[in-house]
């Protein structure tokens, strides 16, 4: 989402500015790259495809993308979004072209779609796998009962099933631990959490005005979504706990937040959106941190339950 065109969002890095991040990631051994068709309205896929095509060995990397959100000039164009057979088939072909590859390693539904029968969606996705256009299928953010319904339907029909869940999960938002994550663990489904740093809230001390948009960056200044996800009083107590643990270790807060997430059962690859190279370096360094029981207890203690955030279906 971070790479594409600033015409879509002012903080997005363009093709030239994105290249150093792909270089650093590949040099560090990162092999999983996640995008979506709606990021920069397709330009993110073009940037991803260009730099991976130039810098990576295709067989060694996993390219993941997503479909659902509207791709037309009008958000109401009925065939330019959603999970109908028509849209998924045309969306996949368009993503393949933009990515410059003949197969997508992981094709994910960006959200569930209440307006399309799950059988129609899953059959279309299965056909993409059978056609050799997609290797694996994944889902992103939804109710656990919908995920269970999808898994059951695929098993009953003998179709390719979801093998990953890209869900909203971090130290501030842990409601996924109630139903979705136990379901995924039981079914052998890998977790690739989005917003692992709470859109930056878990990477810096609590701001004086306790506003998640107070980072002083182009993204935070234009971010209307973060306040719908974070900012409850208890959220800042979690941030304070991260700050204390990080200070005691002498490392950035982001390393502690990511190390905690990486230690959670089922978590495979948190989705990192780095706009500065030091963001990427900090994330990579989190792999070398192993939190002890006392640190984890200190990080866990302030959490309070939340309503569902990150999806509505």
C-alpha positions in Angstrom: 0.0 0.0 0.0 3.0 2.3 0.7 4.3 2.1 -2.9 2.5 3.3 -6.0 1.5 6.9 -6.7 1.1 9.9 -4.4 -1.9 10.9 -6.6 -3.8 8.2 -4.7 -2.6 9.2 -1.2 0.0 12.0 -0.5 2.3 9.7 1.6 2.6 7.0 -1.0 6.1 6.5 -2.5 6.4 6.5 -6.3 8.2 3.9 -8.4 11.7 5.5 -8.1 11.3 6.1 -4.4 10.1 2.6 -3.8 13.1 0.8 -5.4 15.5 1.1 -2.4 12.9 -0.7 -0.2 12.8 -3.6 -2.5 16.6 -3.7 -2.7 16.9 -3.7 1.1 14.2 -6.3 1.6 15.6 -8.8 -0.9 19.1 -8.3 0.4 17.8 -9.1 3.9 16.1 -12.3 2.8 12.5 -11.1 2.8 10.6 -13.1 0.2 7.0 -12.3 0.8 5.5 -9.2 -0.9 1.9 -8.2 -0.3 -0.2 -5.7 -2.3 -3.7 -5.3 -3.6 -5.3 -4.1 -6.8 -7.0 -1.1 -5.2 -3.7 0.3 -3.7 -3.0 3.3 -5.9 -5.7 1.9 -8.2 -3.4 -0.7 -9.7 -0.1 1.3 -9.6 1.1 -0.5 -6.5 0.9 -3.8 -8.4 2.8 -2.3 -11.3 5.6 -1.0 -9.0 5.8 -4.4 -7.2 5.9 -6.3 -10.4 8.6 -4.0 -11.9 11.0 -4.1 -9.0 10.6 -7.8 -8.2 11.0 -8.6 -11.9 14.3 -6.6 -12.0 15.7 -7.5 -8.5 14.3 -10.9 -7.4 14.5 -14.4 -8.6 10.8 -15.1 -9.3 10.8 -18.6 -8.0 12.2 -17.5 -4.7 9.6 -14.9 -3.9 5.9 -15.1 -2.9 3.7 -12.4 -4.6 0.4 -11.8 -2.9 -2.4 -9.5 -4.0 -6.0 -9.0 -3.2 -9.4 -8.2 -4.8 -12.8 -6.9 -3.7 -12.7 -3.1 -3.2 -14.0 -1.0 -6.2 -11.6 -0.5 -9.1 -13.8 1.7 -11.2 -14.1 5.4 -11.6 -17.4 5.2 -9.6 -17.5 3.3 -6.3 -21.0 2.2 -7.3 -20.0 0.5 -10.6 -21.5 -3.0 -9.9 -19.0 -5.1 -11.8 -15.8 -3.3 -10.7 -15.7 -4.6 -7.2 -17.0 -7.3 -4.9 -16.5 -11.1 -5.1 -18.8 -12.1 -7.9 -17.4 -14.6 -10.5 -17.3 -11.8 -13.1 -15.3 -9.4 -11.1 -12.9 -12.0 -9.6 -12.0 -13.4 -13.0 -11.4 -10.0 -14.6 -9.7 -8.7 -11.5 -7.2 -11.6 -11.5 -6.4 -11.1 -15.2 -5.8 -7.4 -14.6 -3.6 -8.1 -11.6 -1.5 -10.6 -13.5 -0.9 -8.1 -16.2 0.1 -5.3 -13.8 2.4 -7.6 -11.8 4.0 -8.8 -15.0 3.8 -12.5 -13.9 1.9 -15.5 -15.2 0.8 -16.7 -11.8 -0.1 -15.1 -8.4 1.3 -17.1 -5.5 -1.4 -16.0 -3.0 -4.7 -14.5 -4.2 -6.7 -13.1 -1.3 -10.3 -11.8 -0.9 -9.8 -8.3 0.5 -12.9 -8.7 2.6 -15.9 -11.0 2.5 -18.9 -9.9 0.4 -22.4 -10.3 1.9 -24.0 -9.6 -1.5 -22.5 -12.7 -3.3 -23.2 -16.3 -2.3 -20.0 -17.8 -0.9 -20.3 -20.8 -3.3 -20.0 -18.4 -6.3 -16.9 -16.7 -4.9 -15.2 -20.0 -3.9 -15.9 -21.7 -7.2 -14.5 -18.8 -9.1 -11.4 -18.8 -7.0 -11.0 -22.6 -7.4 -11.3 -22.1 -11.2 -8.4 -19.6 -11.0 -6.3 -22.2 -9.2 -7.2 -24.9 -11.6 -6.4 -22.6 -14.6 -2.9 -22.1 -13.2 -3.3 -18.4 -12.6 -3.2 -18.6 -8.8 -1.3 -21.0 -6.6 -2.9 -20.5 -3.2 -6.0 -18.7 -1.8 -6.3 -16.4 1.3 -8.8 -14.2 3.0 -8.6 -10.9 4.9 -10.6 -9.7 7.9 -14.0 -11.0 8.5 -16.2 -12.8 11.0 -15.0 -16.2 12.1 -18.3 -17.8 11.1 -17.8 -16.6 7.6 -14.3 -18.1 7.5 -15.6 -21.4 8.9 -18.4 -21.3 6.3 -15.9 -20.8 3.5 -13.6 -23.6 4.7 -16.6 -26.0 5.0 -17.9 -25.2 1.6 -14.5 -25.7 0.0 -14.1 -29.0 1.7 -17.5 -30.2 0.8 -17.1 -29.3 -2.9 -13.5 -30.4 -3.2 -12.3 -26.9 -4.0 -9.0 -25.2 -3.2 -9.4 -23.7 0.3 -8.1 -20.6 2.1 -4.6 -21.2 3.5 -4.0 -17.8 5.1 -5.9 -15.0 7.0 -4.7 -11.4 6.8 -6.4 -10.0 9.8 -6.3 -6.9 12.0 -4.1 -8.0 14.9 -1.6 -6.2 17.2 -1.0 -5.4 20.9 -3.8 -2.8 20.9 -6.3 -4.9 19.0 -6.5 -8.6 20.1 -10.1 -9.5 19.5 -9.0 -11.9 16.8 -7.8 -14.1 19.7 -11.4 -14.9 20.7 -12.6 -16.8 17.6 -10.7 -16.2 14.3 -7.2 -17.2 15.5 -8.3 -20.4 17.3 -10.2 -21.4 14.1 -7.1 -20.7 12.0 -4.8 -22.6 14.3 -7.2 -25.6 14.3 -7.3 -25.5 10.5 -3.6 -25.0 9.8 -4.1 -21.5 8.4 -1.3 -19.0 8.6 -1.8 -15.4 9.9 -0.4 -12.4 8.0 -1.6 -9.6 10.3 -2.2 -6.1 8.9 -1.5 -2.9 11.0 1.0 -4.8 13.2 2.1 -1.5 14.7 -1.3 0.0 15.1 -0.7 2.4 12.2 2.3 3.8 14.1 0.7 4.1 17.5 2.9 1.2 18.8 6.1 2.6 17.3 6.3 5.8 19.3 5.5 7.2 22.8 2.0 8.4 23.6 1.6 11.9 22.1 0.7 14.8 24.5 -2.7 15.2 22.9 -3.4 11.4 22.9 -4.3 11.6 19.2 -3.2 8.8 16.9 -2.8 11.3 14.1 -0.1 13.3 16.0 3.0 11.7 14.4 3.7 14.8 12.3 3.9 12.8 9.1 2.1 13.2 5.8 0.3 9.9 6.4 -0.9 10.7 9.9 -2.0 14.2 9.0 -4.3 12.8 6.2 -5.4 9.7 8.1 -9.1 9.5 8.7 -9.1 5.8 9.4 -6.8 5.4 12.4 -9.2 7.2 14.8 -11.9 4.6 14.0 -9.4 1.8 15.1 -7.4 3.2 17.9 -7.4 5.9 20.6 -9.3 4.4 23.5 -7.8 5.3 26.9 -6.7 1.7 27.5 -4.9 1.7 24.1 -2.5 4.3 25.4 -1.8 2.2 28.5 -0.6 -0.6 26.1 1.6 2.0 24.3 3.1 3.1 27.6 3.9 -0.6 28.4 5.6 -1.0 25.1 7.6 2.2 25.8 8.8 0.8 29.2 9.9 -2.6 27.8 11.6 -1.0 24.8 13.4 1.5 27.1 14.6 -1.3 29.4 16.0 -3.1 26.4 17.4 0.0 24.7 15.6 -0.8 21.4 12.9 1.0 19.4 9.3 0.5 20.4 8.5 -1.0 17.0 10.9 -3.8 17.6 9.2 -4.8 20.8 5.7 -4.5 19.3 6.7 -6.7 16.3 8.6 -9.2 18.4 5.5 -9.7 20.5 3.4 -10.3 17.4 6.0 -12.6 15.9 5.8 -14.7 19.0 2.1 -15.3 18.8 0.8 -18.7 17.6 0.1 -18.9 13.9 1.7 -15.6 12.9 3.7 -16.1 9.8 4.5 -12.6 8.3 3.2 -9.3 9.7 2.5 -6.9 6.8 5.0 -4.0 7.1 4.4 -0.7 5.3 7.8 1.2 5.5 8.1 4.7 4.2 11.7 5.2 5.5 14.5 2.6 5.2 15.0 2.7 9.0 11.4 1.5 9.4 12.4 -1.6 7.4 15.6 -2.1 9.2 13.8 -1.8 12.6 11.3 -4.4 11.5 14.0 -6.8 10.4 15.8 -6.4 13.7 12.7 -7.5 15.5 13.4 -11.0 14.3 16.4 -11.2 16.7 14.4 -10.2 19.8 12.9 -12.9 22.1 10.7 -11.5 24.8 10.7 -13.2 28.2 7.6 -14.1 30.2 7.8 -11.0 32.4 8.0 -8.7 29.4 5.1 -10.4 27.7 3.1 -10.2 30.9 3.8 -6.5 31.1 2.7 -5.9 27.5 -0.4 -8.0 27.9 -1.7 -6.6 31.2 -3.2 -3.2 30.1 -5.3 -4.7 27.3 -9.1 -4.1 27.5 -11.7 -5.7 25.2 -12.8 -3.8 22.0 -15.7 -3.9 19.7 -15.0 -5.4 16.3 -12.7 -3.1 14.2 -11.3 -3.6 10.8 -14.3 -5.3 9.1 -18.1 -5.1 9.0 -19.0 -8.4 7.3 
